[in-house]
Amino acid sequence: MNVLVKDKIVASEAGVVSIADRGYQFGDGIYEVIRVLNGKLFTEKEHMDRFYSSAEKMELVIPYTREKLTGLIYDLIKANNVIDGHVYFQLTRGNQDPRNHAFNDDAEGIITGQTKAYPRDMKMLEEGVTAITADDIRWLRCDIKTLNLIGNCMAKTKAQRAGAEEAILHRDGTVTECSSSSLLIVKDGVVKTHPLTNLILPGITRIVIMEAIAAANIPVVEEAFSLEELFAADEVMLASTGHDATPIIAIDGKQVGDGKRGPVTAEIQRYYDLRIEKECGK
Ligand SMILES: Cc1ncc(COP(=O)(O)O)c(C=O)c1O
């Protein structure tokens, strides 16, 4: 297995970073996960746009041009022979010794990256997954894809311990998103999802789903909704790079709709497949 460290592809054992790295000490950095399908980066432009936007919001300087960074990511995928899977890459604010909360304006960022190979889980896309609800205890800049994920990690662990795939987060009864995915509900044919504010990550899968919704003339409202609306929904779906649009068929042990993938989710999945075929040729 090879990894990316700065602008070099090296064997993972050689991928050492300093304990003075601000990513290690403060979670001071950002990251992206891009799906690799048929050896190609799916929705590459959207992910790179978000990476640059997260960097700007955190006053982080990306040390390479966009072309060079994209090239390094492709080099890593090829070095590991990833056909289907994902590539993870992150940028930290680099080393600061002695440790100090305040960051230096001239900090030199460090890029690292890894890959993981896995096929699309067609069974999961059809049969769906279960979820629990959990308090959204995260900070107030969830729009930044920062390495600081402990609130997300605690919620996901709670879900896994309950035998569920995801945790649906809410702030005092208002649903935001999931621990590592966006969330959409369908009631009487209308899709509802939280608007793009500081309280949710602007999901790339969410963008593709919005395109699908527009293409299929499905009515949609970008409005916060309550736990009561969540439990009364006909369909619920989570959306993320690793899960595409996956039906949630039960929440906190209560069945959603008829407990099966609904027609709106299926329609969105059809569009998703077409977009993959168009971009990655499979
Ligand atoms: C908190 C959160 N929301 C939403 C998403 C979905 O984003 P994307 O569709 O870009 O993978 C993720 C993905 O990691 C996430 O961590």
PDBQT file of the ligand as one rigid body, heavy atoms in Angstrom, charges set to zero:
ROOT
HETATM    1  C1  LIG A 301     -21.128  15.364   8.257  1.00  0.00    +0.000 C 
HETATM    2  C2  LIG A 301     -21.230  14.953   6.832  1.00  0.00    +0.000 A 
HETATM    3  N1  LIG A 301     -22.304  15.332   6.113  1.00  0.00    +0.000 NA
HETATM    4  C3  LIG A 301     -22.457  14.966   4.831  1.00  0.00    +0.000 A 
HETATM    5  C4  LIG A 301     -21.512  14.188   4.194  1.00  0.00    +0.000 A 
HETATM    6  C5  LIG A 301     -21.728  13.785   2.754  1.00  0.00    +0.000 C 
HETATM    7  O1  LIG A 301     -20.837  14.477   1.941  1.00  0.00    +0.000 OA
HETATM    8  P1  LIG A 301     -20.421  13.891   0.526  1.00  0.00    +0.000 P 
HETATM    9  O2  LIG A 301     -21.685  13.634  -0.213  1.00  0.00    +0.000 OA
HETATM   10  O3  LIG A 301     -19.636  15.006  -0.074  1.00  0.00    +0.000 OA
HETATM   11  O4  LIG A 301     -19.635  12.661   0.768  1.00  0.00    +0.000 OA
HETATM   12  C6  LIG A 301     -20.372  13.778   4.888  1.00  0.00    +0.000 A 
HETATM   13  C7  LIG A 301     -19.351  12.965   4.224  1.00  0.00    +0.000 C 
HETATM   14  O5  LIG A 301     -18.335  12.631   4.768  1.00  0.00    +0.000 OA
HETATM   15  C8  LIG A 301     -20.217  14.174   6.243  1.00  0.00    +0.000 A 
HETATM   16  O6  LIG A 301     -19.143  13.801   6.958  1.00  0.00    +0.000 OA
ENDROOT
TORSDOF 0
